[in-house]
Amino acid sequence: MESLQAIKDYLNYDTRLDLKAVALNYVLGMTATSDGREILLGLAEILKQLVILTQDSSVPISKDAVSALVNITGDESGTNALLIISESGGSTNTQEYSSNLIEVCIKAIMDKSSVLADPCCMILSNMTRPFHSVDRVIALIEQCGYTWDAIMAAFTAKQYNTTGAKMHYLGPVFSNLSQSPYVRRYLMDRDHCVIQRLFPFTEHPDMIRRGGIVGTLKNCTFDTKNHEWLLSPEVDLLSYLLLPLAGPEEFDDEDNDKLPCSLQYLPETKTREPDPDIRLMLLEALNQLCATKAAREILREKNTYVILREFHKWEKDSSILLACENVVDILIKTEEEIGLDNLKEMEVPSEYTKKFHEMDEDFINKTV
């Protein structure tokens, strides 16, 4: 701790470059271990200096500082400490350097020439992961001077950043932020077609971006009032949830004609989503859409069952098989058998909830 107090004096923005580099490299090394990060959390001034050093004119210094912050925000305690610093101050003393990490990250992401865009996306992904941090981060983002439309445009552009940054981690950022009803309202604004701009990324080659967007879409399905709109021809969410689950199987003309157009007569080379976590999220989204009668009828009308039937034959993961069966069990029932317009309004006694959970665990264990 005493050595860190001494090092702190060399982390000032105006310290001689070589001394600053040595001190920063030492701190960066500490962030690679949980013990080191825990020690740093007791030194708020060093955390603040790291944020300021991300804005250093020396690229190696700014890169090392932002790398250290990626490591620190990987822990929820680190995220909380840096949120407190971000909320409590902007520029420092006589300098024009912000200690607001959210502001620093957003500005780097929106700067097309920034070499820090990718690690700054990672920091935002880390800081939005804890649910209780989401609203705080949203408030800080909205103070940065950029609109949600501008941030969305940067993410959806073919190549926004001129230094080669891909900004894939904005996918998980949107997924985390869409836990908030406020952000979901923006995404599902019917006048601006925002959510539709995310659909192509459900088939993106990068797993981080792809998974982030599937997570975002899943979160949007929690709002039952939007189910019919999401499944309408205008939006057509169902096609983008089913296509990654579909394989090269051939169906007869009658079954094919009922499917969404993008799922009809798929080629022999068609493959399914390779990542199990993403497959599970797709099925969870379909399960959410089964909550309302109107949405269930659309899923049946669009022949969702035949895609899930073939998927179930292919899938090996027991947890995903259970999620698939949960959807199928609802779709094969008649509305008379279900007896409820909205399944979310069903009250299940706690003793039954525990029993159902035990049955699910038993199923998973038996199929492993």
Stockholm file with secondary structure:
# STOCKHOLM 1.0

chainA/1-368         MESLQAIKDYLNYDTRLDLKAVALNYVLGMTATSDGREILLGLAEILKQLVILTQDSSVPISKDAVSALVNITGDESGTNALLIISESGGSTNTQEYSSNLIEVCIKAIMDKSSVLADPCCMILSNMTRPFHSVDRVIALIEQCGYTWDAIMAAFTAKQYNTTGAKMHYLGPVFSNLSQSPYVRRYLMDRDHCVIQRLFPFTEHPDMIRRGGIVGTLKNCTFDTKNHEWLLSPEVDLLSYLLLPLAGPEEFDDEDNDKLPCSLQYLPETKTREPDPDIRLMLLEALNQLCATKAAREILREKNTYVILREFHKWEKDSSILLACENVVDILIKTEEEIGLDNLKEMEVPSEYTKKFHEMDEDFINKTV
#=GR chainA/1-368 SS CHHHHHHHGGGSTTSCHHHHHHHHHHHHHHTTSHHHHHHHHTCHHHHHHHHHHTTCSSHHHHHHHHHHHHHHHTSHHHHHHHHHHHHHCSBCTTSCCBCCHHHHHHHHHHCTTCTTHHHHHHHHHHHTSSGGGHHHHHHHHTTTTCCHHHHHHHHHSSSCCTTCCCCTTHHHHHHHHTTSHHHHHHHTCTTTTTGGGGGGGGGCSCHHHHHHHHHHHHHHTTCGGGHHHHTSTTTCHHHHHHGGGCCSCCCCHHHHHHSCGGGSSCCTTCCCCCCHHHHHHHHHHHHHHTTBHHHHHHHHHTTHHHHHHHHHHHCCCHHHHHHHHHHHHHHTSCHHHHCCSBGGGCCCCHHHHHHHHHHHHHHHHHHC
#=GC SS_cons         CHHHHHHHGGGSTTSCHHHHHHHHHHHHHHTTSHHHHHHHHTCHHHHHHHHHHTTCSSHHHHHHHHHHHHHHHTSHHHHHHHHHHHHHCSBCTTSCCBCCHHHHHHHHHHCTTCTTHHHHHHHHHHHTSSGGGHHHHHHHHTTTTCCHHHHHHHHHSSSCCTTCCCCTTHHHHHHHHTTSHHHHHHHTCTTTTTGGGGGGGGGCSCHHHHHHHHHHHHHHTTCGGGHHHHTSTTTCHHHHHHGGGCCSCCCCHHHHHHSCGGGSSCCTTCCCCCCHHHHHHHHHHHHHHTTBHHHHHHHHHTTHHHHHHHHHHHCCCHHHHHHHHHHHHHHTSCHHHHCCSBGGGCCCCHHHHHHHHHHHHHHHHHHC
//
